Each structure stands twice: as structure tokens, then as C-alpha cells.
């Protein structure tokens, strides 16, 4: 088939491109930057912005399935920036699919769209969207996800995947972000240190996208559905972080603070960065404090049943591969 991957040069998007090519599909990568490495492996690369409705419509010509992976991620930023990329951009992708007669759309969402600042332990896709959000990323991704699911119909079949905390070789956000904070001495343990979290190894996350696209057929329960994706192996968040620190000869976390105190500090920091305003972003936000202090892991039974998804890599091996890659890759 001919597939279009928005954000094909990004972390997860590139793995989706590579796996599609590996099985013989024709792939178009749509991204703002130039990614010659994708051209070298056989993908067609198109430079453009998903905020440009005409550009994304042109890229969708002759396409059998769109993987909409591109998004604006972050703990901090302006509402309009997140909204324009995550919501307006997704609306443009939906419109482009309809204009060009693309029959299938696979959307990359996140469990953060249902996170309500309370522990979520083994929850399934029946979780409701919360009444309020701690950050603009989660809020705008929730809006976009709902519009993708509402767009499902006879002319366009849609599905939304929620891979949780994607990491792996070439990760430029999650693990590097944790390690950089360690180097600055900015990582206290928040909460009691007993919380469990899901993560998703990037190769398994990408494979879930291909499985979803293949299963997205008329009459399938996949059409119009949402799926949590993970390694199905929750880990103690702070033990896992300390294992990463040890792998890079960094000292373990010793400072421990209760969640309520962290939230007070974060509230003051966020107010200062908004009102003054200060450059950059707060070293710690309320969103991140809740995320690292609460358990959040999910039931992926639905993905197993409908998509045939099974993680291929366990957490120990996934972590080992990430560490090995970071130690051997160019700085």
C-alpha cells in the first residue's frame, strides 16, 4: 500500500516509516524539516506544515492510509501554538483525507488525554476525558482525538492509539530529559516512590500502528475505536529512573518531597513564568509533578484482541538497548 506518515522524521514517525518500508509498502514522509536519511532508505520526503491545508492535501494524493504522528509536545508553552498544530493540524489532515479519498487514518494520541491527576491503575479505554487539564498538550491532543473518532464513517475509517511514554534508541525527549535533569540536580523523588507506570518501546509502538492500519477495515471493531498501547509491564517509576542513573554513573535520587509540597512550588513557579514573564520554562510543572508521583498504567486487552498486538521486547531489554544506544551514539 501507499502510506503517508506525518512527522515521519520524528522519533516515533521514523520507526513507522522504517517498518512500512521493511515490509514493502510505499511511504511518503510529510514533515517540516529535511530528512535525507529517509530518502536514503527509500521513502519519498515532502516538506510541509500540517497547518498548511493545501500542502497536506497535496501530500495525501493517491494514499491508502495516513499515519498522523506529527504533534506539538511539551510541558510548557502557549495555548495557541499547541492548538494550531495539534487541533487545527489534525483537522487539516482529516479534511485532506476526505478531499483525496484516503480510506484510512491512524492517529497517534496519548494516555495523557484522560489523565485526571489521580492514580490510574489497570484502567481501560472506558476512562472519560477529565473536566480540566494541567497542560496544553494533553488538552489539545484530547480535542484532536475526539475529532478523529467523530470523523469515522463509511468514507473514512479512523482509529486512535495511545502509546504511553514512548522510549527507545534515538529517543530525544524522555530518557535524555530525565538524564539532563539529573545532571542539573533537579530530580527529587515526588510522592512515596511506590507508583507504577507504563512505558512503550518505540519499535513496539510503531508496530502497533501498522497492526491498526491493517485491521482498520469496514465492519471491523477497530473503526472508530481507541486503544492503549504499552509494554504491558508496569515498572516502579523511581526504581526505573535510578536504574538509568546507575547505568550512566549518576548518583541515585536522595531528595524526597511530598506531592503537596511539589504542587505548591510548581504553582509559584508557573505563576512567575507566566506573569513576569521569565524565559524558558519552569524546571518543574504541576503536570509533571502529578505524572511522576501517581501510578498510571493501563489495560491493553482491547489492543491484544482487536489488533493482535503483543509487545515483542520486555522492559529490561528495552532499557538495555536505550542505554547501549546512548553510550555509543555521537553526542
N, C-alpha and C positions, 0 to 999 in steps of 0.2 A: 504494500500500500504506500501511498504518498502521505507523509505526515509533516505537519508544521509544529515546531516547538518554539513557543515564545520564551525568551530568556534562555535560549539554547547555549549561550556562552557562560551562564551562571553555574553555580555549584551543582545543584540537582539537575538543572536543564541539560548540562553537558553529558551527564550519565544517561539521561533519557535518549539523547541523540546517539550516543555510542551504542547503546543496547539495540536501538532500532536499526542502525546500520549493520550491526553484527548479525542480525537475523535476516538481512537482505532487503529491508524497506528503504524507500527513497525518502530522504529527510531534508527539510528546509528549516534552517535556524533563523529566527527573527529576533534581533537584539540591537540595542543602541550602539554597542561597540563593534570593533572589528575583531574577529576571532579566526585568524588564519589557520590555527591548529584544527579547526573544524573542517575547513576546506580541504586540508591535507588528508583527512581520513574519509573524505567522500561526501560531506554534507554540502548542500547549497546554502550559502550565507546571504542573508538580506539584512541590511542595516536600516533600522527604523525605530520608531517610538510607538508603543501601543496607545498613546494619547492621540496619535495621528490616525484618524479613522480611515482615510483613504489609503494610507500606507499598509495598514494591517489587512484591509480588504483586498488589496492587490496581492499580498503575500498568500492569501487564502485560496487563490485561484487554482482549481484543479486538485485540491487537497481532499483526502478521505477522512482525516481526523486531525484535530487540533489539540495539542497538549499545552494548556495555558499555565505555564510555570512562572512567568515573569511577575514580579511584585516588588513593592517598596516595603522593606523590612526595617525594623528598628524599635528601640525602646522610647525614643525621643524624636521630636521633630514637629513640623507644622501640620495641622489638620488638612489643609488644602493640598499639600504635597502628597500625603497618603491617599486622600480621596481621589485626586486626579489620576493617580497611577493605578490604585487597587480597585476603585469603583468605576470611574469613567473608562479606564483602560479595559476592564472586563466587559463593560457594556459595548465597547468598540469591537472586541473580539466576538461577542455574541452576534452583533449586527453583521460583522464580516462573514461569519459562518452562514448566516441566513442569506446574505446577498450573493454568496458564491455557491450556495447549495452544499456546504460541507455537512455531512450527516451526523458526525460525532464530535463531542467536545469533552475532554477530560480536564478538570480544573484542580489545581493544587491549592488546597486550603490548609488549615492548621487547627489543632485542638484548642488553641487559644481563643477561637471564636465562641467557645462555650464555657471557658474558664470563668468562674464566678467568685474567685478569691476564697474558695473553700476546698477542702480535700475532695478529690475525685478519684475514687479507688475502684477499679474494675467497672467503670461506667460504660454504657453502650451508647449508640447513636440516638437514643431517645432523649438524651440530655437537651433541655431547652436552651435557647440563647439567653444570656443574662440581661437584666434591665439596664446595666451600666458597665462600662469598660474602663480599665485603668490606663490603657494606651490606645493611640490612634490606629496602630497596625491591626490589633485584634478587632477593633470596631469596624474598620473599613473592609477587612477580609470577611467579616460576618455578613456585611451588606452584600458584598460581591458573591459570596457563596449562595445566599438566598436567591439572588437574581439568576445565577446559573441554574439552580434547581428549578426555579419557576419557568425558565426558558425551555425546559424539557418538553418535547412534544413529537408529533409524527414527523415533522420536518427537521428536527434537530434533537438528537439524543444526548443527554448530558449526565455527567457523574462527577462527584466531588470527593477527593481523597484528602484525608487529614493525617499526613505523616508527622510524627511527634519528635521534635528535636533531632533533626537530621544531621548526621555527622559521618565522617569518613575521610579518606585521602583527598586532598585538595580542598578540604573544609577551610574557609577563610573567615568564619564567624564564630561558631560555637566553641570549639576547643581552643583556637587561638585567642578568643576573647577571655576565656577562663584563665589561660596561662598569662595573658598580659596583665590582668588584674592581680594575679598572684605576684608578678614581678613588681608591681607598684605597692604591694602590701595592702590591697583594698578588698580582700576577700575574708570577711568574718563569717563564721557559721551563724546563720539566722534560723532561729527556731530550735527545736530539741534534737535535731540531727537524725531523726528516725524516719524521715519522709522518703517514700519510694517514688521513682519517676520512670517513665518510658523514654527510650531513645529509639531512633531508627537509623540503621546503617544505610548509607546512601545507595549502594547497589541494590539492596532490597527495596528501598523506596522507589527507585526508578523502575524496577521490575514490576512493582505493584501498578505503576502507571500503564505499562504495556498490557498487563493482565486485564486491567479495567477497560482499556480500549478494545481489546479482543472480545470481551464479554458484553460490551455495550451494543446490543442488538435489539431490534424490535421485539417486544414481548418479554424481554429479559428483566428480572427484578433489579438489575443494575441501573437501568434507565431511570433518572430522576432520584437516585439514591446517594447517600453519603456514607463513607467508610473511614473508620480509624485505621491507621497503619502504624505498626511498631515492630520491634524485635520480639514482642510478646514475652519479655524477660525483664520485669521491673527491677531496678537496682536502687540501692541506698544512694541518694544523691551525693551526700557528703563523703561517703566512703569512696565513691567513684571519682569524685574530684580530687581527693587526696591520693588516689592511685595514679592519677595523671600527674600530680605534682611530684610524686616519688619517681615516676618514670623520667622526669626531666630534672631530677636532683634539686627540687624545690622543697622548702620546709613545709610540713603539714600545717593545716589551719589550726590555730590555737585560740584566737579570739572568738568568743561566743556571745551573741546578744539575742535577747528575746525578740520575737516578731513585733510586738507592740512598740518597742523602742526603735526598731529599724523603721517602722512606719512613721513615727514622729520625725525622725531625722530626714527621711525621704520627703515628707510633706514640706518641711522647711526648705530643703534643697530645691525641690521642684518649684516652689513659690519664688525663691530667689532667682532661679534661672529664667522664669517666665517674666517676672516683674522688672528686674534690674536693666535689661536682661544680661546674663552672662554668656560668654562664648562657649561653644561646645555643648556638652550635655552633662547632666548630673552624674556623679560617679556611681550612684545607686538610686533607683526609682522604686516607687510603690509596686509597680507591675513586677519588676524583677524580685523584689523582696518577697512578695506572695509566691512567685514561681519557685523560688529556691527553698522556701520554708514549708510549703504544702506538698502533700502527695498528689501526684496526677499521673495515673496510668489507666489504660482503657482496654476494654474487651474487644478483641479483633475477630470474634467468632463470625461475624457477618462477612468480613472480608475473606475469611477462610472458606465459608460456604458458597458465597456468590462469585468470588473472583478466583478461587483456588490458590489464594495467597498463603504462603508459608515462608517465614524468614529462613534464609539459607545460611546465615552466619550468626553464631552466638555472640553475646556481648564481650566475652573475654577475647575472642579472636578479632572482633571488630575493633576493640580498643587497641589491641596489639598492632593491627595494621595501621591505625591512625598514628600511633606513636612512632612506628618504624618509618612511615612516610615523612613525618615532620622532621625526624632526625636526619634523614638522607636527602631531603629536597633542598634546593637552593634557597637561601634566605630571601 
